[in-house]
């Protein structure tokens, strides 16, 4: 068993934050799994969207830290959707079920792409207040898998897992990053064939973000310099797409900085959300604003 799964922090999280399951589609096999933590008085929480290999609990560091500072945080695990429009419609229904008009989205890799597509999908009646895009992309053509996307549903689970594992860091890493990779491999193993095939389909089917539909959003682009699966070209394309975005650069952390560099990621998330403090789009309980700012200031010194 991996170090993260055995850690007191992870086990505290699993024992104190309940996993909820919600069905919003007519198809009762489409189940959203989520952790919803923090003050329910907050009506514009931050929602965390995982990569292809991730489950909702990969964001346990963010949930524990941010809720401790007064933020409401929701971490999601996707149902099986095979089409981006179908996903976006399901996500909209989920927000309706949770009675959330506007949200902030933090998306990692595929999660970041889905966050952008959902913001684009709802641009005429906006549901997204801001975006934090971690190691993410704006065009699925970077994976050169568009021609195979329609056949993922036919592939056995071991082949799908091999495709995903091929994007994991393979060079030397420190022990914290190694623990993060082990944990993500374990999470990958927990996904069944349909879950994994549907995520890879969304990740690789021919699609791109239309920037003119979401150019007014507040965006932070978060990336890692070392051993990220994304190419330099993909990162540069994100910078071009969001020329006014805040940039959050981490020197190390690989594909999963929210696990192995969680303190830095949490700080950048707070910096991003700080611009909404004191407004109806605050993701934090108003009574906690001052203490959160004091903690952030202390970390920046």
C-alpha positions as CSV (number, residue, x, y, z in Angstrom):
1,X,0.0,0.0,0.0
2,X,1.3,3.5,-0.9
3,X,2.6,6.1,1.5
4,X,-0.2,8.5,0.7
5,X,-3.0,6.0,1.3
6,X,-1.5,5.1,4.6
7,X,-0.9,8.7,5.7
8,X,-2.8,10.1,8.7
9,X,-3.9,13.1,6.6
10,X,-5.5,11.0,3.9
11,X,-7.2,8.7,6.4
12,X,-8.4,11.7,8.4
13,X,-9.9,13.1,5.2
14,X,-11.6,9.8,4.3
15,X,-13.1,9.4,7.8
16,X,-14.4,13.0,8.1
17,X,-15.5,14.1,4.6
18,X,-18.4,11.9,3.2
19,X,-18.5,10.8,-0.4
20,X,-21.8,11.7,-2.0
21,X,-23.4,10.2,-5.1
22,X,-25.8,12.2,-7.2
23,X,-27.8,11.2,-10.3
24,X,-29.0,14.1,-12.5
25,X,-29.6,12.4,-15.8
26,X,-32.5,10.1,-16.8
27,X,-29.9,7.3,-17.1
28,X,-29.5,6.2,-13.5
29,X,-26.1,4.6,-14.4
30,X,-24.6,8.1,-14.7
31,X,-23.5,8.8,-11.1
32,X,-21.6,11.9,-10.0
33,X,-19.4,11.2,-7.0
34,X,-18.3,14.2,-5.0
35,X,-16.8,15.5,-1.8
36,X,-18.6,18.8,-0.7
37,X,-16.8,20.4,2.2
38,X,-16.7,23.8,3.9
39,X,-19.5,26.3,4.7
40,X,-22.8,25.7,2.9
41,X,-23.5,29.4,3.1
42,X,-21.0,29.9,0.3
43,X,-22.9,30.0,-2.9
44,X,-19.9,30.2,-5.4
45,X,-17.6,27.4,-4.3
46,X,-14.5,26.2,-6.1
47,X,-15.0,22.9,-7.9
48,X,-12.0,20.6,-8.6
49,X,-12.0,18.5,-11.7
50,X,-9.5,15.5,-12.0
51,X,-7.4,14.3,-14.9
52,X,-8.1,11.1,-16.9
53,X,-6.5,8.9,-14.2
54,X,-7.9,10.8,-11.2
55,X,-10.7,10.3,-8.7
56,X,-12.3,12.9,-6.4
57,X,-10.0,12.1,-3.5
58,X,-6.8,13.1,-5.3
59,X,-7.6,16.6,-4.1
60,X,-7.7,15.8,-0.4
61,X,-4.9,18.2,0.3
62,X,-6.8,21.0,-1.2
63,X,-10.1,20.1,0.5
64,X,-8.5,19.9,4.0
65,X,-6.4,23.1,3.7
66,X,-8.9,25.3,1.9
67,X,-11.9,24.4,4.0
68,X,-9.8,25.0,7.1
69,X,-9.4,28.6,5.9
70,X,-13.1,29.0,5.3
71,X,-13.5,28.0,1.7
72,X,-16.2,25.8,0.3
73,X,-14.6,23.1,-1.9
74,X,-16.2,20.4,-4.1
75,X,-14.1,17.7,-5.7
76,X,-15.8,15.7,-8.4
77,X,-15.6,12.3,-10.0
78,X,-17.2,12.0,-13.5
79,X,-19.9,9.7,-14.6
80,X,-19.5,7.9,-17.9
81,X,-20.0,10.4,-20.7
82,X,-18.8,9.8,-24.3
83,X,-19.5,13.3,-25.7
84,X,-18.4,16.8,-24.6
85,X,-21.9,18.3,-25.1
86,X,-23.3,15.4,-23.1
87,X,-20.8,16.0,-20.3
88,X,-21.5,19.8,-20.3
89,X,-25.2,19.2,-20.1
90,X,-24.8,16.8,-17.2
91,X,-22.5,19.1,-15.3
92,X,-25.0,21.9,-15.7
93,X,-27.7,19.7,-14.3
94,X,-25.4,18.8,-11.4
95,X,-24.9,22.5,-10.5
96,X,-28.7,23.0,-10.7
97,X,-29.1,20.1,-8.3
98,X,-26.6,21.7,-5.9
99,X,-28.4,25.0,-6.3
100,X,-25.2,26.7,-7.5
101,X,-25.6,29.6,-10.0
102,X,-21.9,30.4,-10.4
103,X,-18.7,28.5,-9.5
104,X,-15.0,28.7,-9.8
105,X,-13.4,25.7,-11.6
106,X,-10.0,24.2,-10.9
107,X,-9.2,21.6,-13.6
108,X,-6.2,19.4,-13.9
109,X,-5.2,18.2,-17.4
110,X,-8.5,16.7,-18.8
111,X,-10.3,18.5,-16.0
112,X,-9.0,21.8,-17.2
113,X,-10.1,21.1,-20.7
114,X,-13.6,20.2,-19.5
115,X,-13.7,23.3,-17.4
116,X,-13.0,25.5,-20.4
117,X,-15.5,23.6,-22.6
118,X,-18.2,24.0,-19.9
119,X,-17.5,27.8,-19.6
120,X,-17.8,27.9,-23.4
121,X,-21.0,25.9,-23.3
122,X,-22.6,28.2,-20.8
123,X,-21.2,31.5,-22.1
124,X,-24.7,32.9,-23.0
125,X,-25.9,32.2,-19.5
126,X,-22.6,32.1,-17.6
127,X,-22.2,29.5,-14.8
128,X,-18.4,29.9,-14.5
129,X,-16.9,32.8,-12.6
130,X,-13.3,31.9,-13.0
131,X,-10.8,29.2,-14.1
132,X,-7.6,27.7,-12.7
133,X,-6.1,25.5,-15.3
134,X,-3.4,23.1,-14.0
135,X,-1.2,21.4,-16.6
136,X,-4.1,21.7,-19.0
137,X,-4.6,22.2,-22.7
138,X,-7.0,23.9,-25.1
139,X,-6.9,21.6,-28.2
140,X,-7.1,17.8,-28.1
141,X,-5.0,17.5,-31.3
142,X,-1.8,17.7,-29.2
143,X,-2.4,14.0,-28.3
144,X,-2.5,12.8,-31.9
145,X,-5.2,10.3,-30.9
146,X,-8.3,11.8,-32.6
147,X,-8.4,9.0,-35.1
148,X,-8.5,6.3,-32.3
149,X,-10.9,8.2,-29.9
150,X,-13.9,6.5,-31.4
151,X,-12.5,3.1,-30.7
152,X,-11.5,3.5,-27.0
153,X,-14.8,1.9,-25.9
154,X,-13.7,-1.3,-27.6
155,X,-10.3,-1.6,-26.0
156,X,-9.7,-3.8,-22.9
157,X,-8.9,-2.1,-19.7
158,X,-5.2,-3.1,-19.6
159,X,-4.6,-1.4,-23.0
160,X,-6.3,1.8,-21.8
161,X,-4.3,1.9,-18.7
162,X,-1.1,1.4,-20.7
163,X,-2.0,4.5,-22.8
164,X,-2.5,6.6,-19.6
165,X,0.6,5.3,-17.9
166,X,2.7,6.2,-20.9
167,X,2.2,9.9,-19.9
168,X,3.4,9.4,-16.4
169,X,6.8,10.7,-15.4
170,X,9.5,8.0,-16.1
171,X,12.7,9.8,-15.1
172,X,14.2,10.2,-11.6
173,X,11.9,12.0,-9.2
174,X,12.1,12.8,-5.5
175,X,10.3,10.6,-3.0
176,X,7.3,12.9,-2.6
177,X,6.7,12.9,-6.4
178,X,7.2,9.1,-6.4
179,X,4.5,8.8,-3.7
180,X,2.2,10.9,-5.8
181,X,2.7,8.8,-8.9
182,X,2.1,5.6,-6.9
183,X,-1.1,7.1,-5.5
184,X,-2.3,8.1,-9.0
185,X,-1.5,4.6,-10.3
186,X,-3.6,3.2,-7.6
187,X,-6.5,5.6,-8.5
188,X,-6.1,4.5,-12.1
189,X,-6.5,0.9,-11.1
190,X,-9.7,1.7,-9.3
191,X,-11.4,2.9,-12.6
192,X,-13.3,0.3,-14.7
193,X,-13.0,-0.1,-18.4
194,X,-16.0,2.1,-19.3
195,X,-14.9,4.9,-16.9
196,X,-11.4,5.0,-18.4
197,X,-12.5,4.6,-22.0
198,X,-15.0,7.5,-21.7
199,X,-12.5,9.8,-20.2
200,X,-9.9,9.0,-22.9
201,X,-12.6,9.6,-25.5
202,X,-13.4,13.1,-24.0
203,X,-9.6,13.8,-23.8
204,X,-8.9,12.8,-27.4
205,X,-11.9,13.4,-29.6
206,X,-11.4,16.2,-32.0
207,X,-12.2,19.5,-30.2
208,X,-10.7,22.8,-29.2
209,X,-11.6,25.8,-27.0
210,X,-13.2,28.8,-28.6
211,X,-11.5,31.7,-26.8
212,X,-13.8,34.5,-27.8
213,X,-16.6,32.8,-25.8
214,X,-14.7,32.9,-22.5
215,X,-12.3,35.8,-22.8
216,X,-13.9,37.8,-20.0
217,X,-13.3,35.2,-17.4
218,X,-10.6,35.6,-14.7
219,X,-8.0,32.8,-15.4
220,X,-4.9,31.5,-13.7
221,X,-2.7,29.2,-15.8
222,X,-0.8,26.9,-13.5
223,X,2.0,24.8,-14.9
224,X,5.1,22.9,-13.9
225,X,8.5,23.2,-15.5
226,X,9.7,19.7,-14.9
227,X,8.5,16.4,-16.2
228,X,5.0,17.4,-17.2
229,X,3.2,15.3,-19.8
230,X,2.4,18.5,-21.7
231,X,4.7,19.7,-24.4
232,X,6.2,23.2,-24.5
233,X,4.0,24.0,-27.5
234,X,0.9,23.1,-25.6
235,X,1.8,25.4,-22.8
236,X,2.7,28.2,-25.1
237,X,-0.7,27.8,-26.8
238,X,-2.4,28.2,-23.4
239,X,-0.5,31.5,-22.8
240,X,-1.6,32.7,-26.3
241,X,-5.2,31.8,-25.6
242,X,-5.2,33.6,-22.3
243,X,-2.8,36.6,-22.7
244,X,-4.2,38.4,-19.6
245,X,-4.2,35.3,-17.4
246,X,-2.3,35.2,-14.2
247,X,0.6,32.7,-14.4
248,X,1.4,30.3,-11.6
249,X,4.7,28.5,-12.2
250,X,5.9,25.6,-10.1
251,X,9.6,24.6,-10.6
252,X,8.8,21.0,-9.7
253,X,5.8,18.8,-9.3
254,X,5.4,16.8,-12.5
255,X,1.9,15.9,-13.6
256,X,0.4,15.9,-10.1
257,X,1.5,19.0,-8.2
258,X,-1.8,19.1,-6.2
259,X,-0.5,16.0,-4.5
260,X,3.2,16.5,-4.2
261,X,3.5,20.3,-4.1
262,X,0.1,20.9,-2.4
263,X,1.3,23.9,-0.3
264,X,2.3,25.8,-3.4
265,X,-0.9,24.9,-5.3
266,X,-3.1,25.8,-2.3
267,X,-1.3,29.2,-2.1
268,X,-1.9,29.9,-5.8
269,X,-5.5,28.9,-5.5
270,X,-5.9,31.4,-2.6
271,X,-4.2,34.1,-4.5
272,X,-6.6,33.5,-7.4
273,X,-9.7,33.5,-5.3
274,X,-8.7,36.5,-3.3
275,X,-9.9,38.9,-6.0
276,X,-13.5,37.8,-5.3
277,X,-13.4,38.3,-1.5
278,X,-16.1,40.7,-0.4
279,X,-18.3,40.0,-3.5
280,X,-21.2,37.6,-4.1
281,X,-18.7,35.4,-5.9
282,X,-16.5,34.8,-2.9
283,X,-15.7,31.1,-2.4
284,X,-14.9,31.8,1.3
285,X,-17.1,32.5,4.3
286,X,-17.0,36.3,4.9
287,X,-16.2,35.8,8.5
288,X,-13.0,34.0,7.5
289,X,-11.7,36.6,5.1
290,X,-9.4,38.3,7.5
291,X,-7.8,35.1,8.9
292,X,-7.3,33.7,5.5
293,X,-5.5,36.8,4.3
294,X,-3.3,36.8,7.4
295,X,-2.3,33.2,6.7
296,X,-1.6,34.0,3.1
297,X,0.5,37.0,4.0
298,X,2.5,35.0,6.4
299,X,3.3,32.4,3.7
300,X,4.3,35.1,1.2
301,X,6.8,36.7,3.6
